[in-house]
């Protein structure tokens, strides 16, 4: 069987030659101090390498925010934890993912629920996304993943794109649930389309092996989602004027869509420190949604 070629993260600091990131190192921590979870970097996809540069690295161009969760395993992992990882995991490097925030003409975003059979983050709500293939550009990869997961055929000429931010992702997402087996830098790309969410919904044909549900959220729902900060105590209260449910579509094993409703409280669930995960919006997605809200405010 042909070995899958992966796009990996490379790091450059203080104008140094980019070096392949190690699986066990915190990428955010490489550019910031040990306690800082948010840092500005620059990035580029060059010769099938995703290179991150520090602000002092001499790389020109606009900066982008890179963030990790306060409970990120790579922030808290000890040397003995790292040594306990299987050799195959230690040698993986850090993968790159691309995720698409598809904004409709009437300012709604598409979220999908990852299928229950997936090995990483099952039953968690995220925007469509996946890996970058060799010789692929980031936007092209995002549009391909959007098509493969949702059936939406959108040409690059029909959208405007914006890199929103970068997220350092780990699975499991915290050490209390086990040592990490996957390490990604996720690139969140905002795509503006001239179609309404109703027009886009009419063309949705999700892949049931990857997607078990889909829904569209507006700024009001998004504000509630991002207010439920993972790693902080849940006060159990939602804004009084918030709808109790949102419309969604369940995806059958055959790929058929069935109209349903979802309690908004599920979208506002927080990541659990121990035990089985719950249906919720991923922590990285909440970060991207916060950035989306800021872009909405700038364009008012």
Phi and psi in degrees as GROMACS dihedral restraints (atoms count N, CA, C in turn):
[ dihedral_restraints ]
;  ai    aj    ak    al  type     phi  dphi    fc
    3     4     5     6     1   -69.1    20    10
    4     5     6     7     1   133.4    20    10
    6     7     8     9     1   -71.6    20    10
    7     8     9    10     1   132.0    20    10
    9    10    11    12     1   -71.4    20    10
   10    11    12    13     1   127.7    20    10
   12    13    14    15     1   -86.9    20    10
   13    14    15    16     1   131.2    20    10
   15    16    17    18     1  -114.9    20    10
   16    17    18    19     1   142.9    20    10
   18    19    20    21     1   -81.0    20    10
   19    20    21    22     1   125.3    20    10
   21    22    23    24     1  -115.6    20    10
   22    23    24    25     1   161.9    20    10
   24    25    26    27     1   -85.7    20    10
   25    26    27    28     1   134.7    20    10
   27    28    29    30     1  -120.5    20    10
   28    29    30    31     1   149.0    20    10
   30    31    32    33     1  -121.8    20    10
   31    32    33    34     1   138.1    20    10
   33    34    35    36     1  -134.6    20    10
   34    35    36    37     1   127.2    20    10
   36    37    38    39     1  -133.8    20    10
   37    38    39    40     1   135.3    20    10
   39    40    41    42     1    55.1    20    10
   40    41    42    43     1    45.5    20    10
   42    43    44    45     1    64.3    20    10
   43    44    45    46     1    20.3    20    10
   45    46    47    48     1   -75.2    20    10
   46    47    48    49     1   160.7    20    10
   48    49    50    51     1   -65.4    20    10
   49    50    51    52     1   131.0    20    10
   51    52    53    54     1   -58.7    20    10
   52    53    54    55     1   134.3    20    10
   54    55    56    57     1  -121.4    20    10
   55    56    57    58     1   145.8    20    10
   57    58    59    60     1   -63.3    20    10
   58    59    60    61     1   127.5    20    10
   60    61    62    63     1   -67.0    20    10
   61    62    63    64     1   142.1    20    10
   63    64    65    66     1   -84.6    20    10
   64    65    66    67     1   145.7    20    10
   66    67    68    69     1   -55.7    20    10
   67    68    69    70     1   -39.6    20    10
   69    70    71    72     1   -85.0    20    10
   70    71    72    73     1    -6.7    20    10
   72    73    74    75     1   -91.6    20    10
   73    74    75    76     1   147.3    20    10
   75    76    77    78     1   -79.7    20    10
   76    77    78    79     1   121.9    20    10
   78    79    80    81     1   -69.6    20    10
   79    80    81    82     1   -43.5    20    10
   81    82    83    84     1   -61.1    20    10
   82    83    84    85     1   -44.7    20    10
   84    85    86    87     1   -64.5    20    10
   85    86    87    88     1   -22.9    20    10
   87    88    89    90     1   -65.2    20    10
   88    89    90    91     1   -32.6    20    10
   90    91    92    93     1  -103.5    20    10
   91    92    93    94     1    -5.5    20    10
   93    94    95    96     1  -135.8    20    10
   94    95    96    97     1   178.7    20    10
   96    97    98    99     1   -77.2    20    10
   97    98    99   100     1   172.3    20    10
   99   100   101   102     1   -63.9    20    10
  100   101   102   103     1   -22.7    20    10
  102   103   104   105     1  -102.2    20    10
  103   104   105   106     1    -9.7    20    10
  105   106   107   108     1   -84.7    20    10
  106   107   108   109     1   131.1    20    10
  108   109   110   111     1  -107.3    20    10
  109   110   111   112     1    -1.3    20    10
  111   112   113   114     1  -138.1    20    10
  112   113   114   115     1   128.2    20    10
  114   115   116   117     1  -148.1    20    10
  115   116   117   118     1   148.5    20    10
  117   118   119   120     1   -91.0    20    10
  118   119   120   121     1   132.7    20    10
  120   121   122   123     1  -134.7    20    10
  121   122   123   124     1   177.6    20    10
  123   124   125   126     1  -122.4    20    10
  124   125   126   127     1   153.6    20    10
  126   127   128   129     1  -143.3    20    10
  127   128   129   130     1   156.3    20    10
  129   130   131   132     1  -156.3    20    10
  130   131   132   133     1   152.0    20    10
  132   133   134   135     1  -106.5    20    10
  133   134   135   136     1   105.7    20    10
  135   136   137   138     1  -128.5    20    10
  136   137   138   139     1   124.4    20    10
  138   139   140   141     1    51.4    20    10
  139   140   141   142     1    44.5    20    10
  141   142   143   144     1    62.3    20    10
  142   143   144   145     1    28.9    20    10
  144   145   146   147     1  -127.2    20    10
  145   146   147   148     1   131.4    20    10
  147   148   149   150     1   -94.3    20    10
  148   149   150   151     1   108.4    20    10
  150   151   152   153     1  -104.8    20    10
  151   152   153   154     1   129.4    20    10
  153   154   155   156     1  -106.4    20    10
  154   155   156   157     1   132.5    20    10
  156   157   158   159     1  -117.5    20    10
  157   158   159   160     1   141.2    20    10
  159   160   161   162     1   -73.4    20    10
  160   161   162   163     1   165.6    20    10
  162   163   164   165     1   -63.0    20    10
  163   164   165   166     1   -21.4    20    10
  165   166   167   168     1   -97.3    20    10
  166   167   168   169     1    12.8    20    10
  168   169   170   171     1   -87.6    20    10
  169   170   171   172     1     0.6    20    10
  171   172   173   174     1    78.6    20    10
  172   173   174   175     1     4.5    20    10
  174   175   176   177     1   -84.5    20    10
  175   176   177   178     1   124.2    20    10
  177   178   179   180     1   -82.1    20    10
  178   179   180   181     1   163.5    20    10
  180   181   182   183     1   114.6    20    10
  181   182   183   184     1   167.7    20    10
  183   184   185   186     1   -67.9    20    10
  184   185   186   187     1   147.0    20    10
  186   187   188   189     1   -82.7    20    10
  187   188   189   190     1   164.4    20    10
  189   190   191   192     1  -139.6    20    10
  190   191   192   193     1   146.6    20    10
  192   193   194   195     1   -83.8    20    10
  193   194   195   196     1   132.2    20    10
  195   196   197   198     1  -111.8    20    10
  196   197   198   199     1   130.6    20    10
  198   199   200   201     1  -135.3    20    10
  199   200   201   202     1   152.0    20    10
  201   202   203   204     1  -127.6    20    10
  202   203   204   205     1   160.4    20    10
  204   205   206   207     1   -71.3    20    10
  205   206   207   208     1   153.1    20    10
  207   208   209   210     1   -60.9    20    10
  208   209   210   211     1   -26.3    20    10
  210   211   212   213     1  -101.8    20    10
  211   212   213   214     1    16.0    20    10
  213   214   215   216     1   -53.0    20    10
  214   215   216   217     1   128.5    20    10
  216   217   218   219     1   -57.7    20    10
  217   218   219   220     1   -34.0    20    10
  219   220   221   222     1   -75.7    20    10
  220   221   222   223     1   -10.9    20    10
  222   223   224   225     1   -82.5    20    10
  223   224   225   226     1   -31.9    20    10
  225   226   227   228     1  -111.6    20    10
  226   227   228   229     1    -5.5    20    10
  228   229   230   231     1   -68.9    20    10
  229   230   231   232     1   132.8    20    10
  231   232   233   234     1   -86.0    20    10
  232   233   234   235     1   169.7    20    10
  234   235   236   237     1   -62.8    20    10
  235   236   237   238     1   -35.8    20    10
  237   238   239   240     1   -69.4    20    10
  238   239   240   241     1   -36.2    20    10
  240   241   242   243     1   -60.5    20    10
  241   242   243   244     1   -47.8    20    10
  243   244   245   246     1   -61.7    20    10
  244   245   246   247     1   -39.8    20    10
  246   247   248   249     1   -68.2    20    10
  247   248   249   250     1   -24.6    20    10
  249   250   251   252     1   -79.5    20    10
  250   251   252   253     1   -10.9    20    10
  252   253   254   255     1   -69.8    20    10
  253   254   255   256     1   142.3    20    10
  255   256   257   258     1   -58.2    20    10
  256   257   258   259     1   148.8    20    10
  258   259   260   261     1   -55.9    20    10
  259   260   261   262     1   -40.3    20    10
  261   262   263   264     1   -62.6    20    10
  262   263   264   265     1   -31.7    20    10
  264   265   266   267     1   -77.3    20    10
  265   266   267   268     1   -44.9    20    10
  267   268   269   270     1   -57.8    20    10
  268   269   270   271     1   -32.5    20    10
  270   271   272   273     1   -93.5    20    10
  271   272   273   274     1     7.1    20    10
  273   274   275   276     1   -69.4    20    10
  274   275   276   277     1   -28.1    20    10
  276   277   278   279     1    77.1    20    10
  277   278   279   280     1  -168.9    20    10
  279   280   281   282     1  -115.3    20    10
  280   281   282   283     1   120.7    20    10
  282   283   284   285     1   -80.4    20    10
  283   284   285   286     1   165.9    20    10
  285   286   287   288     1  -119.7    20    10
  286   287   288   289     1   132.2    20    10
  288   289   290   291     1  -119.6    20    10
  289   290   291   292     1   155.8    20    10
  291   292   293   294     1  -126.3    20    10
  292   293   294   295     1   131.9    20    10
  294   295   296   297     1  -128.4    20    10
  295   296   297   298     1   137.5    20    10
  297   298   299   300     1  -107.6    20    10
  298   299   300   301     1   120.9    20    10
  300   301   302   303     1   -94.3    20    10
  301   302   303   304     1   101.2    20    10
  303   304   305   306     1   -88.1    20    10
  304   305   306   307     1   111.0    20    10
  306   307   308   309     1   -99.8    20    10
  307   308   309   310     1   122.8    20    10
  309   310   311   312     1   -77.4    20    10
  310   311   312   313     1   170.5    20    10
  312   313   314   315     1   -62.5    20    10
  313   314   315   316     1   -28.4    20    10
  315   316   317   318     1   -98.4    20    10
  316   317   318   319     1    25.9    20    10
  318   319   320   321     1    60.6    20    10
  319   320   321   322     1    50.5    20    10
  321   322   323   324     1  -122.2    20    10
  322   323   324   325     1   152.5    20    10
  324   325   326   327     1  -113.9    20    10
  325   326   327   328     1   145.2    20    10
  327   328   329   330     1   -90.6    20    10
  328   329   330   331     1   126.6    20    10
  330   331   332   333     1  -118.0    20    10
  331   332   333   334     1   145.5    20    10
  333   334   335   336     1  -125.5    20    10
  334   335   336   337     1   146.9    20    10
  336   337   338   339     1   -95.9    20    10
  337   338   339   340     1   124.0    20    10
  339   340   341   342     1   -65.2    20    10
  340   341   342   343     1   140.2    20    10
  342   343   344   345     1   -61.5    20    10
  343   344   345   346     1   150.2    20    10
  345   346   347   348     1   -64.9    20    10
  346   347   348   349     1   -24.6    20    10
  348   349   350   351     1   -85.1    20    10
  349   350   351   352     1    -3.6    20    10
  351   352   353   354     1   -73.3    20    10
  352   353   354   355     1   145.4    20    10
  354   355   356   357     1   -79.2    20    10
  355   356   357   358     1   -21.4    20    10
  357   358   359   360     1  -119.7    20    10
  358   359   360   361     1   126.0    20    10
  360   361   362   363     1    49.7    20    10
  361   362   363   364     1    52.2    20    10
  363   364   365   366     1   -66.9    20    10
  364   365   366   367     1   147.7    20    10
  366   367   368   369     1    62.9    20    10
  367   368   369   370     1    21.8    20    10
  369   370   371   372     1  -107.4    20    10
  370   371   372   373     1   140.2    20    10
  372   373   374   375     1   -85.7    20    10
  373   374   375   376     1   128.3    20    10
  375   376   377   378     1  -147.4    20    10
  376   377   378   379     1   162.4    20    10
  378   379   380   381     1   -73.0    20    10
  379   380   381   382     1   161.6    20    10
  381   382   383   384     1   -61.4    20    10
  382   383   384   385     1   145.4    20    10
  384   385   386   387     1   175.0    20    10
  385   386   387   388     1   179.3    20    10
  387   388   389   390     1   176.7    20    10
  388   389   390   391     1  -143.3    20    10
  390   391   392   393     1   -94.0    20    10
  391   392   393   394     1   167.2    20    10
  393   394   395   396     1  -104.2    20    10
  394   395   396   397     1   127.8    20    10
  396   397   398   399     1   -84.7    20    10
  397   398   399   400     1   161.6    20    10
  399   400   401   402     1   -58.1    20    10
  400   401   402   403     1   138.8    20    10
  402   403   404   405     1    66.2    20    10
  403   404   405   406     1    18.2    20    10
  405   406   407   408     1  -102.1    20    10
  406   407   408   409     1   143.5    20    10
  408   409   410   411     1   -85.6    20    10
  409   410   411   412     1   159.1    20    10
  411   412   413   414     1   -62.4    20    10
  412   413   414   415     1   -45.0    20    10
  414   415   416   417     1   -65.8    20    10
  415   416   417   418     1   -40.2    20    10
  417   418   419   420     1   -60.5    20    10
  418   419   420   421     1   -41.2    20    10
  420   421   422   423     1   -64.1    20    10
  421   422   423   424     1   -42.0    20    10
  423   424   425   426     1   -62.7    20    10
  424   425   426   427     1   -42.6    20    10
  426   427   428   429     1   -67.1    20    10
  427   428   429   430     1   -36.7    20    10
  429   430   431   432     1   -65.0    20    10
  430   431   432   433     1   -47.1    20    10
  432   433   434   435     1   -62.8    20    10
  433   434   435   436     1   -38.6    20    10
  435   436   437   438     1   -59.3    20    10
  436   437   438   439     1   -43.8    20    10
  438   439   440   441     1   -67.1    20    10
  439   440   441   442     1   -44.6    20    10
  441   442   443   444     1   -66.4    20    10
  442   443   444   445     1   -36.1    20    10
  444   445   446   447     1   -87.2    20    10
  445   446   447   448     1   -33.5    20    10
  447   448   449   450     1  -118.8    20    10
  448   449   450   451     1   -12.8    20    10
  450   451   452   453     1    81.9    20    10
  451   452   453   454     1    -0.8    20    10
  453   454   455   456     1   -78.1    20    10
  454   455   456   457     1   119.4    20    10
  456   457   458   459     1   -96.6    20    10
  457   458   459   460     1   104.2    20    10
  459   460   461   462     1  -125.6    20    10
  460   461   462   463     1   127.6    20    10
  462   463   464   465     1   -84.9    20    10
  463   464   465   466     1   147.4    20    10
  465   466   467   468     1   -60.4    20    10
  466   467   468   469     1   -30.9    20    10
  468   469   470   471     1   -67.9    20    10
  469   470   471   472     1   -17.5    20    10
  471   472   473   474     1   -96.9    20    10
  472   473   474   475     1     4.2    20    10
  474   475   476   477     1  -134.3    20    10
  475   476   477   478     1   155.8    20    10
  477   478   479   480     1  -108.4    20    10
  478   479   480   481     1   143.7    20    10
  480   481   482   483     1  -122.7    20    10
  481   482   483   484     1   154.9    20    10
  483   484   485   486     1  -151.5    20    10
  484   485   486   487     1   128.6    20    10
  486   487   488   489     1   -76.6    20    10
  487   488   489   490     1   115.3    20    10
  489   490   491   492     1   -83.3    20    10
  490   491   492   493     1   -48.6    20    10
  492   493   494   495     1  -177.8    20    10
  493   494   495   496     1   175.0    20    10
  495   496   497   498     1  -122.7    20    10
  496   497   498   499     1   142.7    20    10
  498   499   500   501     1  -127.9    20    10
  499   500   501   502     1   132.1    20    10
  501   502   503   504     1   -88.9    20    10
  502   503   504   505     1   110.6    20    10
  504   505   506   507     1  -108.3    20    10
  505   506   507   508     1   141.5    20    10
  507   508   509   510     1  -133.8    20    10
  508   509   510   511     1   148.8    20    10
  510   511   512   513     1  -139.4    20    10
  511   512   513   514     1   127.3    20    10
  513   514   515   516     1   -57.6    20    10
  514   515   516   517     1   154.5    20    10
  516   517   518   519     1   -77.2    20    10
  517   518   519   520     1    -9.8    20    10
  519   520   521   522     1  -149.2    20    10
  520   521   522   523     1   151.4    20    10
  522   523   524   525     1   -63.4    20    10
  523   524   525   526     1   -28.3    20    10
  525   526   527   528     1   -63.8    20    10
  526   527   528   529     1   -15.0    20    10
  528   529   530   531     1  -108.6    20    10
  529   530   531   532     1    12.0    20    10
  531   532   533   534     1   120.0    20    10
  532   533   534   535     1   161.3    20    10
  534   535   536   537     1   -68.4    20    10
  535   536   537   538     1   146.2    20    10
  537   538   539   540     1   -65.6    20    10
  538   539   540   541     1   141.7    20    10
  540   541   542   543     1  -112.9    20    10
  541   542   543   544     1   -17.4    20    10
  543   544   545   546     1  -136.8    20    10
  544   545   546   547     1   145.7    20    10
  546   547   548   549     1  -142.1    20    10
  547   548   549   550     1   119.2    20    10
  549   550   551   552     1  -130.8    20    10
  550   551   552   553     1   152.6    20    10
  552   553   554   555     1  -104.8    20    10
  553   554   555   556     1   118.3    20    10
  555   556   557   558     1   -99.0    20    10
  556   557   558   559     1   126.1    20    10
  558   559   560   561     1   -97.4    20    10
  559   560   561   562     1   122.5    20    10
  561   562   563   564     1   -99.6    20    10
  562   563   564   565     1   120.0    20    10
  564   565   566   567     1  -115.0    20    10
  565   566   567   568     1   128.5    20    10
  567   568   569   570     1   -92.0    20    10
  568   569   570   571     1   125.5    20    10
  570   571   572   573     1  -115.0    20    10
  571   572   573   574     1   122.6    20    10
  573   574   575   576     1   -94.6    20    10
  574   575   576   577     1   128.0    20    10
  576   577   578   579     1  -118.7    20    10
  577   578   579   580     1   154.4    20    10
  579   580   581   582     1   -86.0    20    10
  580   581   582   583     1     1.1    20    10
  582   583   584   585     1   -93.8    20    10
  583   584   585   586     1   146.0    20    10
  585   586   587   588     1   -75.6    20    10
  586   587   588   589     1   165.7    20    10
  588   589   590   591     1   -67.0    20    10
  589   590   591   592     1   -27.8    20    10
  591   592   593   594     1   -66.7    20    10
  592   593   594   595     1   -40.6    20    10
  594   595   596   597     1   -66.0    20    10
  595   596   597   598     1   -41.2    20    10
  597   598   599   600     1   -67.9    20    10
  598   599   600   601     1   -41.2    20    10
  600   601   602   603     1   -58.5    20    10
  601   602   603   604     1   -36.5    20    10
  603   604   605   606     1   -63.4    20    10
  604   605   606   607     1   -21.2    20    10
  606   607   608   609     1  -102.9    20    10
  607   608   609   610     1     0.8    20    10
  609   610   611   612     1   -67.0    20    10
  610   611   612   613     1   128.2    20    10
  612   613   614   615     1  -139.0    20    10
  613   614   615   616     1    75.8    20    10
  615   616   617   618     1   -63.1    20    10
  616   617   618   619     1   150.3    20    10
  618   619   620   621     1   -85.1    20    10
  619   620   621   622     1   111.3    20    10
  621   622   623   624     1   -64.4    20    10
  622   623   624   625     1   -21.0    20    10
  624   625   626   627     1   -70.1    20    10
  625   626   627   628     1   -19.0    20    10
  627   628   629   630     1  -117.4    20    10
  628   629   630   631     1   -27.7    20    10
  630   631   632   633     1  -127.0    20    10
  631   632   633   634     1   128.8    20    10
  633   634   635   636     1  -110.2    20    10
  634   635   636   637     1    -5.8    20    10
  636   637   638   639     1  -169.5    20    10
  637   638   639   640     1   159.1    20    10
  639   640   641   642     1  -148.9    20    10
  640   641   642   643     1   152.7    20    10
  642   643   644   645     1  -157.8    20    10
  643   644   645   646     1   164.6    20    10
  645   646   647   648     1  -114.6    20    10
  646   647   648   649     1   133.6    20    10
  648   649   650   651     1  -119.8    20    10
  649   650   651   652     1   145.5    20    10
  651   652   653   654     1  -105.3    20    10
  652   653   654   655     1  -179.8    20    10
  654   655   656   657     1   -61.2    20    10
  655   656   657   658     1   -34.7    20    10
  657   658   659   660     1   -62.3    20    10
  658   659   660   661     1   -47.0    20    10
  660   661   662   663     1   -67.0    20    10
  661   662   663   664     1   -39.8    20    10
  663   664   665   666     1   -61.6    20    10
  664   665   666   667     1   -40.2    20    10
  666   667   668   669     1   -60.4    20    10
  667   668   669   670     1   -39.1    20    10
  669   670   671   672     1   -66.7    20    10
  670   671   672   673     1   -40.1    20    10
  672   673   674   675     1   -62.0    20    10
  673   674   675   676     1   -48.1    20    10
  675   676   677   678     1   -73.6    20    10
  676   677   678   679     1   -17.5    20    10
  678   679   680   681     1   -74.1    20    10
  679   680   681   682     1   -17.3    20    10
  681   682   683   684     1   -89.1    20    10
  682   683   684   685     1    83.0    20    10
  684   685   686   687     1   -77.9    20    10
  685   686   687   688     1   122.5    20    10
  687   688   689   690     1   -65.0    20    10
  688   689   690   691     1   138.6    20    10
  690   691   692   693     1    92.7    20    10
  691   692   693   694     1    -7.4    20    10
  693   694   695   696     1  -112.6    20    10
  694   695   696   697     1   156.6    20    10
  696   697   698   699     1   -66.5    20    10
  697   698   699   700     1   138.9    20    10
  699   700   701   702     1   -86.0    20    10
  700   701   702   703     1   121.0    20    10
  702   703   704   705     1   -86.2    20    10
  703   704   705   706     1    -3.6    20    10
  705   706   707   708     1    73.8    20    10
  706   707   708   709     1     8.8    20    10
  708   709   710   711     1  -113.2    20    10
  709   710   711   712     1   136.5    20    10
  711   712   713   714     1  -113.8    20    10
  712   713   714   715     1   154.5    20    10
  714   715   716   717     1   -53.0    20    10
  715   716   717   718     1   137.0    20    10
  717   718   719   720     1   -63.0    20    10
  718   719   720   721     1   -28.0    20    10
  720   721   722   723     1   -89.7    20    10
  721   722   723   724     1     5.6    20    10
  723   724   725   726     1   -80.9    20    10
  724   725   726   727     1   138.6    20    10
  726   727   728   729     1   -57.8    20    10
  727   728   729   730     1   146.0    20    10
  729   730   731   732     1   -75.4    20    10
  730   731   732   733     1   -28.2    20    10
  732   733   734   735     1  -136.5    20    10
  733   734   735   736     1   161.8    20    10
  735   736   737   738     1  -127.8    20    10
  736   737   738   739     1   150.6    20    10
  738   739   740   741     1   -70.5    20    10
  739   740   741   742     1   141.4    20    10
  741   742   743   744     1  -147.6    20    10
  742   743   744   745     1   173.2    20    10
  744   745   746   747     1  -127.7    20    10
  745   746   747   748     1   121.5    20    10
  747   748   749   750     1   -78.8    20    10
  748   749   750   751     1   144.2    20    10
  750   751   752   753     1  -108.6    20    10
  751   752   753   754     1   120.7    20    10
  753   754   755   756     1   -75.4    20    10
  754   755   756   757     1   163.9    20    10
  756   757   758   759     1   -57.6    20    10
  757   758   759   760     1   -22.9    20    10
  759   760   761   762     1   -89.9    20    10
  760   761   762   763     1    -3.4    20    10
  762   763   764   765     1    94.5    20    10
  763   764   765   766     1     5.1    20    10
  765   766   767   768     1   -77.1    20    10
  766   767   768   769     1   147.9    20    10
  768   769   770   771     1   -99.6    20    10
  769   770   771   772     1   133.6    20    10
  771   772   773   774     1  -127.1    20    10
  772   773   774   775     1   122.2    20    10
  774   775   776   777     1   -64.1    20    10
  775   776   777   778     1   137.8    20    10
  777   778   779   780     1  -153.3    20    10
  778   779   780   781     1  -172.4    20    10
  780   781   782   783     1  -132.4    20    10
  781   782   783   784     1   154.6    20    10
  783   784   785   786     1  -130.2    20    10
  784   785   786   787     1   130.4    20    10
  786   787   788   789     1   -60.1    20    10
  787   788   789   790     1   132.7    20    10
  789   790   791   792     1   -60.6    20    10
  790   791   792   793     1   -28.5    20    10
  792   793   794   795     1   -59.3    20    10
  793   794   795   796     1   -29.9    20    10
  795   796   797   798     1   -66.6    20    10
  796   797   798   799     1   -40.4    20    10
  798   799   800   801     1   -66.4    20    10
  799   800   801   802     1   -19.8    20    10
  801   802   803   804     1  -100.9    20    10
  802   803   804   805     1     9.8    20    10
  804   805   806   807     1   -63.6    20    10
  805   806   807   808     1   151.9    20    10
  807   808   809   810     1  -105.3    20    10
  808   809   810   811     1   155.3    20    10
  810   811   812   813     1   -64.5    20    10
  811   812   813   814     1   133.2    20    10
  813   814   815   816     1   -85.7    20    10
  814   815   816   817     1   141.3    20    10
  816   817   818   819     1   -74.8    20    10
  817   818   819   820     1   -30.1    20    10
  819   820   821   822     1  -137.2    20    10
  820   821   822   823     1   163.4    20    10
  822   823   824   825     1    78.2    20    10
  823   824   825   826     1  -171.5    20    10
  825   826   827   828     1   -66.1    20    10
  826   827   828   829     1   143.8    20    10
  828   829   830   831     1   -69.7    20    10
  829   830   831   832     1   164.0    20    10
  831   832   833   834     1  -116.9    20    10
  832   833   834   835     1   161.1    20    10
  834   835   836   837     1   -64.9    20    10
  835   836   837   838     1   125.3    20    10
  837   838   839   840     1  -165.4    20    10
  838   839   840   841     1   175.4    20    10
  840   841   842   843     1   -89.9    20    10
  841   842   843   844     1   135.0    20    10
  843   844   845   846     1   -63.2    20    10
  844   845   846   847     1   154.8    20    10
  846   847   848   849     1   -63.5    20    10
  847   848   849   850     1   -41.7    20    10
  849   850   851   852     1   -63.4    20    10
  850   851   852   853     1   -37.9    20    10
  852   853   854   855     1   -62.9    20    10
  853   854   855   856     1   -39.0    20    10
  855   856   857   858     1   -60.9    20    10
  856   857   858   859     1   -40.0    20    10
  858   859   860   861     1   -60.7    20    10
  859   860   861   862     1   -46.9    20    10
  861   862   863   864     1   -63.9    20    10
  862   863   864   865     1   -37.7    20    10
  864   865   866   867     1   -66.7    20    10
  865   866   867   868     1   -36.2    20    10
  867   868   869   870     1   -60.2    20    10
  868   869   870   871     1   -44.3    20    10
  870   871   872   873     1   -64.8    20    10
  871   872   873   874     1   -37.1    20    10
  873   874   875   876     1   -63.0    20    10
  874   875   876   877     1   -42.4    20    10
  876   877   878   879     1   -59.6    20    10
  877   878   879   880     1   -37.8    20    10
  879   880   881   882     1   -65.4    20    10
  880   881   882   883     1   -38.5    20    10
  882   883   884   885     1   -66.8    20    10
  883   884   885   886     1   -34.2    20    10
  885   886   887   888     1   -64.9    20    10
  886   887   888   889     1   -40.4    20    10
  888   889   890   891     1   -66.7    20    10
  889   890   891   892     1   -36.5    20    10
  891   892   893   894     1   -66.9    20    10
  892   893   894   895     1   -27.4    20    10
  894   895   896   897     1  -100.2    20    10
  895   896   897   898     1    12.2    20    10
